Amino acid sequence: MSEIKIDKQLTLPELLLSVERQIQTFVYEVCFVFDSDKNLIFSKQGEVNFIRFTQEELNLLGNKYFTHNHPKNGFFLQI
């Protein structure tokens, strides 16, 4: 995955928008998960049409801020 700039000087909504702008042209799906203090909890690269999550990763999503792209109108898969 290309280097994504995470600027914690931004407000949380600005940070999410900044990340979204950086990943909008990717040809594969990627996601970023942040906590309320703008700490990156995890990021993940998927395939062209989907991101596959483990149950452990899904458990990390509670009360977090999640952003991602949809380069080919993809979807999420749980394994």
C-alpha positions, -999 to 999 in steps of 0.1 A, spaced: 0 0 0 13 34 -9 23 57 20 -7 74 34 -2 107 53 -20 107 86 -20 142 99 -30 142 136 -30 180 136 -63 178 117 -97 174 134 -110 138 132 -135 146 104 -107 164 85 -84 134 90 -109 109 77 -116 131 47 -78 135 41 -74 97 41 -104 92 19 -90 117 -7 -57 98 -7 -72 64 -13 -100 73 -37 -80 64 -68 -66 31 -56 -75 2 -78 -80 -21 -47 -101 -16 -16 -83 -3 15 -96 6 49 -84 26 79 -97 25 115 -90 52 140 -99 58 176 -114 90 189 -78 103 196 -70 99 159 -47 70 166 -46 45 137 -59 12 151 -53 -7 119 -54 -5 81 -59 -32 56 -56 -37 19 -82 -59 2 -88 -70 -33 -102 -51 -63 -138 -59 -52 -137 -65 -14 -119 -65 19 -119 -97 39 -119 -94 77 -113 -119 104 -135 -120 135 -106 -104 155 -105 -75 131 -142 -70 132 -140 -70 170 -116 -40 168 -142 -19 149 -165 -12 179 -166 25 189 -140 33 162 -140 55 131 -138 35 99 -132 48 64 -125 30 31 -128 32 -7 -149 14 -32 -130 13 -65 -153 -13 -81 -184 -11 -59 -170 -39 -38 -182 -54 -5 -169 -68 28 -164 -105 36 -160 -120 70 -139 -152 73 
